[in-house]
Amino acid sequence: MVCQTVKKGEECFFMQSQGCSYNGGSCYPIVEQCNGCNKIKDYTGSQYCTSYPQPENKWKGGKCNFATHVKHETRKDKVVNALKASKRKAAGKM
């Protein structure tokens, strides 16, 4: 349904006929860690995330997985599955 509270005119999963069903009845503004993200949009004079209704919760466990301004580290060393490697060696594919 279309949001009738904070993000008026935007499609929202939490909007129902009796109003916003999200915790507290509306979305929460961004937190400091969100600054610089491309998913921030101004609504009613405050900034909100377009991907998640309560950004503070996304940062509690570390980095927000929606954040476009944070570089996510990838492992460079190759992890070898010992069981698969032993099967390949036994089959003569090494």
C-alpha positions, 0 to 999 in steps of 0.5 A: 500500500501507499504510505500515509504517515512519513513517506507519503506517496511511496509504496510501503510493505508496513502500510495497512488500511488501519495505518502503519503496522511498523513498531511505533506506527511510523518509520524512524529517522536515520542515525549518524552512521547513515550519513553519505548513503545513497538510500537517504531521502528527505520526507517532512523535513527529516531524513529517512532510509528508503530501504529500512524503517528503523536504521538504528537497528541495522547498525547495532550488529556492525555494518548496515547491509544496505549501506552504499557508502560503506565498503564491505571487505571480502576475503582474499585467501581461498578457503579449501574444503578439505573433504572436496579436495581429498575426493578430487585427489582420489579421483585424480583431478589434481 
